Each structure stands twice: as C-alpha cells, then as structure tokens.
Amino acid sequence: MPIKPPVTDLPIRVAKSGFYRGFTKDVTITAKILVGGLIIWAIAFPDQAAAVLGSVNNIILATFSYWYVYSMAFFVILCFVLALWPSAGKLRLGLEDDRPEFSNFSWFSMMFGAGIGIGMLTFATAEPMYHFAKNPSTIMGLTEGSTAGNVRDAYIWSFTHWGLAAWAAYAIVGLALGYFSYRRGLPLTIRSALTPIFGQSLSGPIGHTVDVVAVVATVLGVSQTLGFGVEQFISGLSRIGVGDWLYATAADGTKSSSTLGIIVALIVIMGASTLSAMSGVGKGIKWLSNLNMGLSFFVLIFFLLFGSTFFGLQTLFVGMWDYLVSIPANIFTVWAKDGTETGDALASWQGGWTIFYWAWWIAFAPFVGVFLARISKGRTIREYVLGAMIIPAIMCFIWFALVGGTAIDLELSGVANGAIVDAGQADQLFAMLSVMLSGPMAYAMSVIVVILLLTYLVTSADSAVLIINTINAAGDEGPKARPHILFWGAALACVVGGLILAGGLGAIQTAMVIGALPFSFVMVLMGLALIKAVYRDGQRLKHGLPTTHLEADPAE
C-alpha cells in the first residue's frame, strides 16, 4: 500500500478587510462571546456563578479524575518515548538546515518565565509547607504532620506536582505544533496538530471548535496563574508599605484583598503587559524574560547563601531520589471516595491538589505550547523534549528545596515560631524573609521579590495575549491587531478580577478545571497524531519520500 504524502496545506479562512482583518471570525468572535459571557456572569451574578461552577467542578472531580491522571501519565511516557526513539529524536522542528533562533539561555528564560514562574514564587514556600503538615502519608497514618519525619513525603508530592508531568503537558503541545508548523508548513495554531487524524476537514467547523476550546482554556489557565500572582503582588505591596487600603477586613476579623487593591494590581500588571505585547516576542517579552531569569537566580543565590543551605540541599537530592522512585506508583494512582474516612480524605486531597494541578497544566498548555513552538524552531525532537521537560523540572526542584526547605527548617527549629505557618499562602514568602532578615534587609528583599513577581506576571500576561491572537489569526503572527491585544488584555484582567470577587481564587480554580476538560481530549488526540506522523515520516524516509513542506510542494 503506497504511503500517502503528508498534509502540507490547511487553508483557514480569515477576514480580508474590516475590524477582523487577518483573523478567523468563527474562532475570534465565538471565543470573545464565551469569555465575555463568563465575565458578565461572574460580575453580575457572583453568588450564582460561584454555586454553579462549584457544582460542575464537583461532578468533574467525581467523574473524570481517572481521565486527568491517566492523560498526564500518557504525556510523560510519550515525551520519553519520542526522545529515546532513535529515528524520532533526531528529526528537526523545521527543515534540515534550520537552526535555533534564540540562544539556549534566552530559550530557557522565556520558556521558564512563561511556563511556571509566577506559581513558583507562591508555591515554592506554600506547597512544601502545606504537605509538611498534611499529605497522603499523614492521612493514612504513616507519618505525623509537621514533624521531621514528614519532610520527605512533603517533597515527594511537591516534586510530583511541579516536575516532569507539568512540563510533559507543555512539551507535547509545543512539540506537536512545532512539528506540523515547521516541517509541514501548516499554520501555527492548535488545529494543525490534529491533521494526521482529521486531515483537511480541520479547515472548517471541527478546526474552529478546536481553536475556540484552546483559546478559552488559555484564558482560564492564565487567569488562574494571574490570580495567584495578583494575591501575592498585593501581599508584597502591603509588606513594603504601600497602604492598608490593599486589604479589607470582614466582620469575623479575616483579611482579604480589597476590591480597590485587586483593581489597582490588575491595572498595573495588564497595562504593562499590554504595552509589552505590542512590542512582540523578540523585544519586550525577550527582554523581560531575561530580566526575571536574572532576578530569579539572584533570589536563589540569596537562599543558597543565607537560607538553610544544608537542609535545602539535602532536601533537594533526597527529594529528587524519592520522587523518581515514586513516579511509577504516583503517576497512575487515583483515590476515589469509598465511604471510609481515610478513602474520602484521600480523594478530597487528590481533588484539591493533584487533579487541580493536572487541570491547571492542561489549561495552561495551549498558551505555553504555542509559545514553546514559536521559540523552538530548528531544534531536534530530542533536544526539545530534554530541554523543555527535564531542565525546567530540575529548576523547580531547586527552587522548592532551597526556598521551601528554608521555611520548613525555620519552623522545625522554632526560629519562625509559627510566623510562616500562620501567614496566608500568598504572604508566606514575605513572612519568611521577615523571619530571616532584619527590618531594612527584609524590606529590600521584599522589594526585589515584588519586582520579580511583576516581571513574571507581565511576561505571562503579554505572552498569553500574543498567543491568543496567534490562534485567532489562524497561526499568523503578522497582524499587529492593537484593538484585539487591548481586548484580550482587558478580558484577562476582568476574568481574574470578576472571578476573585465572585468567590476568591477558588472560583478561578473551579472555572479552570472545567475549562481544561475539553482541551484535555484535544491534547490526547495531539499525542496520538504526533505518534502517527513521526511513524509515517520514518516510513517515508525509508522509501526516499519527502517529509517536509518545501520538499513536498513540487511533487504535489
């Protein structure tokens, strides 16, 4: 049976003139209606929105927990298979003479800053501290919370959530898009990655639906990230003395970010990110990414020199070993409610942590994936997978070990005396700096962290706006589309602000878990399509047939 030539042409109709010139109206208008409807609903009917989102979220956690866990396991396995598969690993994301546009440092900086930077500042302290107090081992009675005997288990789960699985999800989307865009000459948009399965039919409604799902998932995934960042940004501004108006105090004495504080933070973040987005990837985003990577290394060196260095390094190496040993079991484990106290507690814990993270990474994947593809042209599959999955994961481990390890050590030794544990999630990093340093030094480091956080927020937001417009423009990065950049910048701000006001970060979390589900099916199809394409290209090479678009054009 003859081997069919690959699909090297996927026409997507875009507007030739008018406000939507260069954009696919079916995708752009539909996505705007869906996101706009969510914003209006969350702001106009906050109680109803929170209740409905919560109910749907509970149904998803009860029904699709197995799907989320096994999908993420599939992405991890597939990444390693493609990297280790001899004929696949050497294939280049582009033509044979294409070489990377960015240096390794700039590539890694942009990838890391867009992929995970904000969450690291919040969770590098907060997550090890939480699992130090409670994790599956404490629930099952195997270890005692908040003791030295529970540190290793705390890091198994911290590394599980921020390790290979997260970056495998990003890597699969980026790899599929880079493969089909740079080797096949197809548009740099989500639908192109499904051509081995659906072929030319992706030019129509099926392809439009795929891209709309990706845009909505991106908005919700980025909103989750920005939501954590906004809360921590407000906490940092409060720590450096911007004003008490940043917080509101409820009747029961609990403090939360004020409406004015949220609005001001979003105006600063989204204003800066919109300006950066208008300058493009090669200017504003690259410059900001290099800046926040430099500041990140400065903060890490600070904790290496002045934090609990021995404890942190010990935690790093022991934690990495424990994590690697735990992967075969943890990556496939699903706890379902069984009516027992322990079983229900395990299922609740997994829903609030592991399933939440898997949904977050999936929702974030179209954004990071398109961005990774955009900056990875010319790299081989093996180089791409190892660079995009293993190196960032190790960077996360180092950050969690040095920063989170210092926090745990300060609490174990009694130096912190509960100051870090008792602080809110968004404030724990700043609380730790206050314990470690005297007044002026703590203030100076807090200012640096606030600046670092702002650069991460701006980098993520402006990259997201550009990626959304790229998908809406059928993969074309050409249209400047300033009105559309302004719209999506404002939309992100309104989604974050509206959902926080409707139900806090929990409302964003539930909306994101819901939005991630449809795209998880798209991602699994992308993985299957990638396997099919790589295998078929191997067969074509054996028969001397073309596998890239420039070689295929004359024959067709």
C-alpha positions as a printed NumPy array, in Angstrom:
array([[  0.   ,   0.   ,   0.   ],
       [  1.573,   3.358,  -1.037],
       [  2.376,   5.864,   1.693],
       [  0.277,   8.994,   1.336],
       [  2.085,  12.337,   1.319],
       [  1.68 ,  14.417,   4.491],
       [ -0.838,  17.239,   4.644],
       [  1.134,  20.389,   3.843],
       [ -1.723,  22.784,   3.207],
       [ -4.54 ,  23.638,   5.609],
       [ -6.449,  26.675,   4.334],
       [ -8.202,  28.601,   7.097],
       [-10.484,  31.407,   6.015],
       [ -9.643,  34.799,   7.532],
       [-11.269,  38.185,   7.056],
       [ -9.751,  40.195,   4.208],
       [-10.832,  43.592,   5.497],
       [-12.533,  45.386,   8.33 ],
       [-12.041,  45.193,  12.091],
       [-11.221,  41.46 ,  11.969],
       [ -8.808,  41.716,   9.045],
       [ -6.366,  38.798,   9.261],
       [ -8.436,  36.968,  11.885],
       [-10.713,  33.921,  11.721],
       [-14.082,  35.375,  12.643],
       [-15.571,  31.996,  13.591],
       [-12.886,  31.499,  16.243],
       [-12.326,  35.07 ,  17.405],
       [-15.963,  36.13 ,  17.796],
       [-17.038,  32.836,  19.381],
       [-14.178,  32.98 ,  21.911],
       [-14.959,  36.611,  22.739],
       [-18.632,  35.791,  23.315],
       [-17.811,  32.86 ,  25.609],
       [-15.201,  34.76 ,  27.638],
       [-17.308,  37.913,  27.708],
       [-20.32 ,  35.928,  28.907],
       [-18.258,  34.427,  31.711],
       [-17.069,  37.894,  32.778],
       [-20.591,  39.373,  32.808],
       [-21.972,  36.339,  34.648],
       [-19.239,  36.393,  37.312],
       [-19.582,  40.133,  37.931],
       [-23.387,  40.487,  37.65 ],
       [-24.349,  37.251,  39.431],
       [-21.358,  36.33 ,  41.615],
       [-23.219,  34.032,  44.032],
       [-24.941,  32.094,  41.259],
       [-21.689,  31.837,  39.274],
       [-19.774,  30.503,  42.271],
       [-22.524,  27.949,  43.067],
       [-22.89 ,  26.648,  39.509],
       [-19.148,  26.469,  38.889],
       [-18.703,  24.626,  42.182],
       [-21.385,  22.058,  41.323],
       [-19.953,  21.365,  37.871],
       [-16.466,  21.123,  39.371],
       [-17.634,  18.503,  41.875],
       [-19.149,  16.444,  39.055],
       [-15.91 ,  16.615,  37.071],
       [-13.781,  15.599,  40.048],
       [-16.077,  12.649,  40.726],
       [-16.297,  11.534,  37.091],
       [-13.069,  12.485,  35.347],
       [-10.346,  12.092,  37.98 ],
       [ -9.155,   8.891,  36.293],
       [ -9.087,  10.669,  32.927],
       [ -6.938,  13.538,  34.223],
       [ -4.454,  11.202,  35.953],
       [ -4.061,   8.758,  33.064],
       [ -3.861,  11.562,  30.473],
       [ -0.942,  13.156,  32.293],
       [  0.758,   9.756,  32.585],
       [  0.349,   9.359,  28.814],
       [  2.043,  12.725,  28.154],
       [  5.055,  11.844,  30.33 ],
       [  5.512,   8.423,  28.724],
       [  5.082,   9.828,  25.214],
       [  7.724,  12.517,  25.752],
       [ 10.327,   9.979,  26.829],
       [  9.398,   7.605,  24.008],
       [  9.838,  10.344,  21.39 ],
       [ 13.15 ,  11.491,  22.873],
       [ 14.556,   7.954,  23.111],
       [ 13.112,   6.708,  19.799],
       [ 16.269,   6.892,  17.603],
       [ 14.633,   7.871,  14.327],
       [ 12.234,  10.308,  16.002],
       [ 14.69 ,  12.018,  18.327],
       [ 16.894,  13.289,  15.517],
       [ 14.04 ,  14.823,  13.499],
       [ 14.234,  18.595,  13.478],
       [ 11.392,  21.038,  14.149],
       [ 11.884,  22.565,  10.732],
       [ 13.919,  21.859,   7.648],
       [ 17.295,  20.144,   7.917],
       [ 19.226,  23.392,   7.622],
       [ 17.075,  25.273,  10.162],
       [ 18.823,  26.21 ,  13.396],
       [ 17.514,  27.734,  16.661],
       [ 16.666,  31.437,  16.578],
       [ 17.399,  32.001,  20.282],
       [ 20.403,  31.098,  22.428],
       [ 19.948,  28.346,  24.992],
       [ 19.848,  30.891,  27.838],
       [ 17.193,  33.072,  26.174],
       [ 15.23 ,  29.954,  25.153],
       [ 15.233,  28.603,  28.67 ],
       [ 14.459,  32.031,  30.175],
       [ 11.407,  32.616,  28.002],
       [ 10.209,  29.04 ,  28.438],
       [ 10.57 ,  29.081,  32.21 ],
       [  9.193,  32.582,  32.717],
       [  6.077,  31.925,  30.662],
       [  5.582,  28.37 ,  31.901],
       [  5.759,  28.435,  35.649],
       [  7.484,  31.499,  37.098],
       [  4.569,  33.116,  38.956],
       [  3.409,  29.927,  40.617],
       [  6.93 ,  29.237,  41.802],
       [  7.006,  32.414,  43.858],
       [  3.775,  31.443,  45.591],
       [  4.109,  27.683,  45.869],
       [  7.853,  27.194,  46.417],
       [  7.144,  28.167,  50.018],
       [  3.453,  27.391,  50.402],
       [  3.249,  23.899,  48.935],
       [  6.086,  22.188,  50.842],
       [  4.727,  23.87 ,  53.994],
       [  1.235,  22.519,  53.348],
       [  2.35 ,  18.97 ,  52.551],
       [  4.7  ,  19.137,  55.535],
       [  1.531,  19.388,  57.628],
       [ -0.748,  17.132,  55.564],
       [ -0.307,  14.715,  52.675],
       [ -1.486,  11.181,  51.794],
       [  1.006,   9.636,  54.211],
       [ -0.369,  11.629,  57.149],
       [ -3.929,  10.843,  56.069],
       [ -3.111,   7.119,  56.049],
       [ -1.324,   7.419,  59.387],
       [  2.103,   6.529,  58.026],
       [  3.747,   9.783,  59.112],
       [  2.968,  12.587,  61.563],
       [  2.298,  16.052,  60.18 ],
       [  4.631,  18.991,  60.885],
       [  7.463,  16.753,  62.092],
       [ 10.895,  15.963,  60.689],
       [  9.622,  12.52 ,  59.707],
       [  7.179,  14.045,  57.251],
       [  9.623,  16.192,  55.248],
       [ 10.434,  13.532,  52.652],
       [  6.774,  12.851,  51.909],
       [  6.11 ,  16.578,  51.64 ],
       [  8.688,  16.809,  48.874],
       [  7.533,  13.717,  47.023],
       [  4.225,  15.424,  46.37 ],
       [  5.657,  18.899,  45.782],
       [  8.015,  17.479,  43.157],
       [  5.247,  15.297,  41.68 ],
       [  3.049,  18.324,  41.033],
       [  5.788,  20.593,  39.656],
       [  8.007,  18.032,  37.98 ],
       [  8.02 ,  16.04 ,  34.769],
       [  4.237,  15.812,  34.365],
       [  3.724,  19.572,  34.203],
       [  6.425,  20.08 ,  31.613],
       [  5.416,  16.994,  29.639],
       [  1.972,  18.542,  29.106],
       [  3.553,  21.744,  27.815],
       [  6.132,  19.86 ,  25.753],
       [  3.579,  17.713,  23.915],
       [  1.561,  20.702,  22.712],
       [  4.656,  22.663,  21.728],
       [  6.223,  19.673,  20.011],
       [  3.096,  18.865,  18.007],
       [  2.668,  22.467,  16.897],
       [  6.346,  22.91 ,  16.047],
       [  6.407,  19.627,  14.139],
       [  3.403,  20.351,  11.957],
       [  4.079,  24.044,  11.523],
       [  7.8  ,  23.979,  10.732],
       [  8.039,  20.602,   8.984],
       [  4.685,  20.619,   7.208],
       [  4.311,  24.367,   6.683],
       [  0.926,  24.37 ,   8.436],
       [ -0.414,  27.357,  10.42 ],
       [  0.951,  27.755,  13.954],
       [ -2.391,  27.079,  15.59 ],
       [ -3.812,  24.23 ,  17.649],
       [ -5.863,  22.567,  14.914],
       [ -2.774,  21.92 ,  12.763],
       [ -1.563,  19.316,  15.261],
       [ -4.581,  17.112,  14.501],
       [ -4.116,  16.888,  10.709],
       [ -2.925,  13.238,  10.745],
       [ -6.32 ,  12.323,  12.229],
       [ -8.819,  14.758,  10.698],
       [ -6.969,  15.966,   7.598],
       [ -8.425,  18.798,   5.523],
       [-11.701,  18.793,   7.466],
       [ -9.888,  20.92 ,  10.071],
       [-10.312,  23.888,   7.739],
       [-13.976,  24.006,   8.772],
       [-16.12 ,  23.756,  11.943],
       [-14.074,  20.965,  13.54 ],
       [-10.927,  23.073,  13.384],
       [-12.759,  26.198,  14.555],
       [-14.062,  24.279,  17.58 ],
       [-10.591,  23.018,  18.469],
       [ -9.133,  26.535,  18.352],
       [-12.015,  28.033,  20.382],
       [-11.531,  25.361,  23.061],
       [ -7.829,  26.229,  23.136],
       [ -8.475,  29.975,  23.489],
       [-10.969,  29.511,  26.351],
       [ -8.636,  27.065,  28.127],
       [ -5.784,  29.537,  27.718],
       [ -7.798,  32.404,  29.199],
       [ -8.818,  30.31 ,  32.209],
       [ -5.384,  28.732,  32.716],
       [ -3.592,  32.081,  32.553],
       [ -6.28 ,  33.628,  34.798],
       [ -5.508,  31.002,  37.441],
       [ -1.828,  31.885,  37.284],
       [ -2.506,  35.625,  37.329],
       [ -4.929,  35.167,  40.209],
       [ -2.226,  33.667,  42.423],
       [  0.179,  36.35 ,  41.245],
       [ -2.225,  39.213,  41.958],
       [ -2.828,  37.977,  45.505],
       [  0.901,  37.706,  46.164],
       [  1.593,  41.041,  44.452],
       [ -0.918,  42.719,  46.775],
       [  0.678,  40.972,  49.765],
       [  4.106,  42.217,  48.667],
       [  2.881,  45.774,  48.182],
       [  1.41 ,  45.653,  51.669],
       [  4.701,  44.367,  53.098],
       [  6.642,  47.272,  51.581],
       [  4.198,  49.793,  52.983],
       [  2.037,  50.819,  50.041],
       [ -1.035,  51.114,  52.266],
       [ -3.716,  49.437,  54.368],
       [ -6.282,  50.016,  51.596],
       [ -4.939,  46.92 ,  49.841],
       [ -6.869,  44.719,  52.281],
       [-10.434,  44.574,  53.553],
       [-11.347,  43.143,  56.949],
       [-14.524,  41.079,  57.293],
       [-16.839,  41.091,  60.303],
       [-15.17 ,  37.953,  61.699],
       [-11.741,  39.603,  61.512],
       [-10.413,  37.758,  58.458],
       [ -8.459,  39.818,  55.93 ],
       [ -8.682,  39.526,  52.168],
       [ -7.578,  41.587,  49.189],
       [ -9.811,  44.634,  48.779],
       [-11.682,  45.364,  45.567],
       [ -9.599,  48.515,  45.11 ],
       [ -6.375,  46.559,  45.709],
       [ -7.336,  43.964,  43.071],
       [ -8.281,  46.666,  40.548],
       [ -5.05 ,  48.636,  41.054],
       [ -2.902,  45.486,  40.822],
       [ -4.639,  44.384,  37.616],
       [ -4.315,  47.85 ,  36.042],
       [ -0.567,  47.886,  36.741],
       [  0.009,  44.311,  35.553],
       [ -2.22 ,  44.298,  32.488],
       [ -1.201,  47.823,  31.462],
       [  2.467,  46.863,  31.424],
       [  1.789,  43.521,  29.757],
       [ -0.314,  45.084,  27.   ],
       [  2.483,  47.528,  26.168],
       [  4.96 ,  44.655,  26.126],
       [  2.676,  42.521,  23.931],
       [  2.563,  45.29 ,  21.338],
       [  6.365,  45.139,  21.054],
       [  6.355,  41.405,  20.198],
       [  8.336,  38.34 ,  21.299],
       [ 11.729,  39.483,  20.077],
       [ 11.735,  42.734,  22.05 ],
       [  9.62 ,  43.223,  25.169],
       [  8.991,  39.584,  26.067],
       [ 12.604,  38.501,  25.462],
       [ 13.949,  41.445,  27.492],
       [ 11.542,  40.836,  30.378],
       [ 12.241,  37.09 ,  30.343],
       [ 15.993,  37.647,  30.64 ],
       [ 15.382,  40.16 ,  33.445],
       [ 13.19 ,  37.872,  35.518],
       [ 15.546,  34.945,  34.974],
       [ 18.416,  37.083,  36.289],
       [ 16.373,  38.158,  39.313],
       [ 15.301,  34.541,  39.886],
       [ 18.932,  33.437,  40.069],
       [ 19.663,  36.318,  42.443],
       [ 16.882,  35.217,  44.814],
       [ 18.003,  31.579,  44.593],
       [ 21.608,  32.542,  45.36 ],
       [ 20.337,  34.554,  48.315],
       [ 18.607,  31.475,  49.75 ],
       [ 21.617,  29.301,  48.936],
       [ 23.911,  31.647,  50.892],
       [ 21.637,  32.863,  53.689],
       [ 18.902,  30.253,  53.91 ],
       [ 19.019,  26.77 ,  55.42 ],
       [ 21.619,  25.661,  52.884],
       [ 22.486,  22.19 ,  54.186],
       [ 18.857,  21.34 ,  54.922],
       [ 17.791,  22.618,  51.494],
       [ 20.468,  20.734,  49.55 ],
       [ 19.768,  17.563,  51.49 ],
       [ 16.079,  18.006,  50.722],
       [ 16.878,  18.559,  47.045],
       [ 18.881,  15.387,  46.46 ],
       [ 16.886,  13.106,  48.758],
       [ 13.647,  14.584,  47.415],
       [ 14.651,  14.019,  43.779],
       [ 15.528,  10.402,  44.515],
       [ 12.289,   9.813,  46.43 ],
       [ 10.331,  11.483,  43.624],
       [ 11.916,   9.383,  40.876],
       [ 11.288,   6.191,  42.84 ],
       [  7.672,   7.221,  43.452],
       [  6.827,   8.031,  39.818],
       [  5.628,   4.573,  38.684],
       [  3.096,   4.403,  41.529],
       [  2.072,   8.035,  41.939],
       [  1.599,   8.775,  38.266],
       [ -1.149,   6.129,  37.999],
       [ -2.713,   6.383,  41.478],
       [ -6.329,   7.537,  41.698],
       [ -8.118,   7.749,  45.031],
       [-11.901,   7.557,  44.799],
       [-14.365,   8.142,  47.609],
       [-15.305,   4.793,  49.141],
       [-17.363,   5.834,  52.16 ],
       [-14.493,   5.419,  54.619],
       [-12.935,   8.353,  56.441],
       [ -9.478,   7.637,  55.013],
       [-10.667,   6.937,  51.464],
       [-12.81 ,  10.057,  51.326],
       [ -9.998,  12.182,  52.769],
       [ -7.521,  10.859,  50.177],
       [ -9.957,  11.538,  47.329],
       [-10.606,  15.049,  48.647],
       [ -6.88 ,  15.733,  48.982],
       [ -6.168,  14.492,  45.451],
       [ -9.007,  16.559,  44.003],
       [ -7.76 ,  19.705,  45.724],
       [ -4.122,  19.183,  44.782],
       [ -3.175,  16.647,  42.091],
       [ -6.3  ,  16.905,  39.913],
       [ -6.258,  20.681,  40.313],
       [ -2.649,  20.794,  39.145],
       [ -3.224,  18.436,  36.208],
       [ -6.145,  20.606,  35.088],
       [ -4.043,  23.754,  35.561],
       [ -1.175,  22.434,  33.455],
       [ -3.58 ,  21.254,  30.75 ],
       [ -5.391,  24.605,  30.666],
       [ -2.027,  26.381,  30.545],
       [ -0.687,  24.056,  27.816],
       [ -2.115,  25.77 ,  24.699],
       [ -0.548,  29.043,  25.812],
       [  2.838,  27.603,  26.771],
       [  2.742,  25.102,  23.905],
       [  2.247,  27.721,  21.177],
       [  4.887,  29.877,  22.843],
       [  7.337,  26.951,  23.073],
       [  6.772,  26.128,  19.421],
       [  7.303,  29.769,  18.479],
       [ 10.722,  29.907,  20.178],
       [ 11.912,  26.345,  19.387],
       [ 12.149,  26.245,  15.591],
       [ 15.292,  24.459,  14.431],
       [ 15.756,  22.207,  17.481],
       [ 15.622,  18.413,  17.239],
       [ 12.854,  16.495,  18.984],
       [ 15.358,  15.009,  21.443],
       [ 16.904,  18.391,  22.226],
       [ 13.477,  19.963,  22.546],
       [ 11.996,  17.309,  24.843],
       [ 15.   ,  17.114,  27.155],
       [ 15.33 ,  20.9  ,  27.247],
       [ 11.643,  21.642,  27.663],
       [ 10.843,  18.915,  30.201],
       [ 13.831,  17.915,  32.318],
       [ 15.771,  21.179,  32.783],
       [ 12.762,  23.284,  33.912],
       [ 11.654,  20.488,  36.253],
       [ 15.085,  20.449,  37.91 ],
       [ 14.923,  24.231,  38.222],
       [ 11.593,  23.875,  40.014],
       [ 13.087,  21.253,  42.351],
       [ 15.998,  23.546,  43.25 ],
       [ 13.651,  26.435,  43.97 ],
       [ 11.302,  24.32 ,  46.109],
       [ 14.181,  22.759,  48.032],
       [ 16.061,  25.964,  48.835],
       [ 13.084,  28.263,  49.454],
       [ 10.554,  25.792,  50.845],
       [ 13.275,  23.905,  52.714],
       [ 14.354,  27.085,  54.484],
       [ 10.755,  27.729,  55.551],
       [ 10.357,  24.199,  56.925],
       [ 13.711,  24.336,  58.729],
       [ 12.835,  27.677,  60.342],
       [  9.601,  26.192,  61.647],
       [ 11.173,  22.901,  62.762],
       [ 13.923,  24.711,  64.658],
       [ 11.429,  27.041,  66.334],
       [ 13.061,  30.18 ,  64.912],
       [  9.933,  31.139,  62.964],
       [  7.671,  30.341,  65.914],
       [  4.659,  29.888,  63.624],
       [  5.144,  33.153,  61.71 ],
       [  5.396,  31.352,  58.35 ],
       [  2.79 ,  28.665,  59.03 ],
       [  0.238,  31.209,  60.231],
       [  0.711,  33.533,  57.242],
       [ -1.62 ,  33.234,  54.289],
       [ -0.495,  31.318,  51.22 ],
       [  0.266,  34.499,  49.28 ],
       [  2.207,  36.011,  52.184],
       [  4.382,  33.096,  53.302],
       [  7.433,  34.039,  51.227],
       [  7.398,  37.591,  52.61 ],
       [  6.805,  36.263,  56.138],
       [  9.875,  34.046,  55.78 ],
       [ 12.011,  36.984,  54.639],
       [ 10.915,  38.902,  57.745],
       [ 11.984,  35.986,  59.948],
       [ 15.357,  35.627,  58.205],
       [ 16.364,  39.288,  57.964],
       [ 16.322,  42.489,  59.995],
       [ 13.867,  45.265,  59.103],
       [ 15.759,  47.16 ,  56.341],
       [ 17.162,  43.999,  54.728],
       [ 13.775,  42.284,  54.803],
       [ 12.25 ,  45.366,  53.198],
       [ 14.896,  45.438,  50.448],
       [ 14.461,  41.748,  49.637],
       [ 10.687,  42.155,  49.635],
       [ 11.028,  44.94 ,  47.074],
       [ 13.186,  42.676,  44.877],
       [ 10.634,  39.856,  45.126],
       [  7.802,  42.265,  44.241],
       [  9.741,  43.409,  41.145],
       [ 10.476,  39.785,  40.204],
       [  6.82 ,  38.885,  40.659],
       [  5.752,  41.814,  38.495],
       [  8.108,  40.763,  35.677],
       [  6.741,  37.214,  35.808],
       [  3.159,  38.493,  35.774],
       [  3.8  ,  40.819,  32.853],
       [  5.717,  38.145,  30.895],
       [  2.95 ,  35.586,  31.341],
       [  0.151,  38.023,  30.547],
       [  1.709,  39.59 ,  27.465],
       [  2.766,  36.207,  26.105],
       [ -0.775,  34.925,  26.631],
       [ -2.294,  37.869,  24.745],
       [  0.045,  37.278,  21.8  ],
       [ -0.679,  33.551,  21.777],
       [ -4.447,  34.087,  21.884],
       [ -4.195,  36.452,  18.92 ],
       [ -1.966,  33.983,  17.053],
       [ -4.593,  31.244,  17.442],
       [ -7.379,  33.646,  16.462],
       [ -5.398,  34.719,  13.382],
       [ -5.062,  31.109,  12.133],
       [ -1.454,  30.931,  13.313],
       [ -0.371,  34.211,  11.71 ],
       [  1.814,  36.375,  13.941],
       [  1.734,  39.187,  11.389],
       [ -1.39 ,  41.183,  12.29 ],
       [ -0.493,  43.778,  14.922],
       [ -4.174,  43.977,  15.815],
       [ -3.781,  46.535,  18.58 ],
       [ -7.525,  46.658,  19.352],
       [ -7.53 ,  42.88 ,  19.797],
       [ -4.446,  42.993,  22.009],
       [ -6.221,  45.593,  24.141],
       [ -9.391,  43.489,  24.232],
       [ -7.688,  40.304,  25.41 ],
       [ -5.568,  42.207,  27.924],
       [ -8.736,  43.732,  29.386],
       [-10.54 ,  40.378,  29.188],
       [ -7.828,  38.616,  31.201],
       [ -7.97 ,  41.356,  33.818],
       [-11.77 ,  41.135,  34.009],
       [-11.798,  37.326,  34.254],
       [ -9.284,  37.42 ,  37.099],
       [-10.973,  40.31 ,  38.894],
       [-14.515,  39.08 ,  38.296],
       [-13.887,  35.529,  39.485],
       [-11.876,  36.663,  42.525],
       [-14.737,  38.953,  43.53 ],
       [-17.261,  36.165,  42.833],
       [-15.588,  33.587,  45.015],
       [-11.897,  34.245,  45.519],
       [ -9.174,  32.11 ,  43.98 ],
       [-11.442,  29.093,  44.459],
       [-13.814,  30.433,  41.787],
       [-10.954,  30.769,  39.288],
       [ -9.815,  27.265,  40.212],
       [-13.205,  25.699,  39.549],
       [-13.659,  27.587,  36.266],
       [-10.198,  26.494,  35.161],
       [-10.773,  22.798,  35.991],
       [-13.977,  22.936,  33.933],
       [-12.321,  24.744,  31.02 ],
       [ -9.383,  22.334,  30.969],
       [-11.522,  19.231,  30.433],
       [-12.408,  19.771,  26.741],
       [ -8.817,  20.661,  25.902],
       [ -7.534,  17.519,  27.651],
       [ -9.275,  15.478,  24.936],
       [ -7.659,  17.662,  22.271],
       [ -4.235,  17.097,  23.868],
       [ -4.596,  13.314,  23.889],
       [ -5.555,  13.45 ,  20.206],
       [ -2.482,  15.637,  19.575],
       [ -0.283,  12.992,  21.169],
       [ -1.804,  10.234,  19.04 ],
       [ -1.48 ,  12.389,  15.915],
       [  2.169,  13.036,  16.707],
       [  2.89 ,   9.316,  17.061],
       [  1.198,   8.654,  13.722],
       [  3.068,  11.487,  11.979],
       [  6.507,  10.527,  13.306],
       [  5.976,   6.868,  12.388],
       [  4.728,   7.748,   8.892],
       [  7.675,  10.109,   8.345],
       [ 10.018,   7.297,   9.299],
       [  8.395,   5.11 ,   6.659],
       [  8.617,   7.911,   4.077],
       [ 12.331,   8.422,   4.782],
       [ 12.96 ,   4.706,   4.261],
       [ 11.333,   4.96 ,   0.842],
       [ 13.069,   8.208,  -0.056],
       [  9.837,  10.214,   0.07 ],
       [  9.674,  13.868,   1.209],
       [  8.59 ,  14.646,   4.778],
       [  8.817,  18.437,   4.852],
       [  6.696,  21.012,   3.09 ],
       [  9.35 ,  22.576,   0.841],
       [ 10.36 ,  19.153,  -0.463],
       [  6.752,  18.063,  -0.857],
       [  5.486,  21.1  ,  -2.798],
       [  6.978,  20.285,  -6.231],
       [  5.624,  16.729,  -6.152],
       [  2.155,  17.906,  -5.333]])
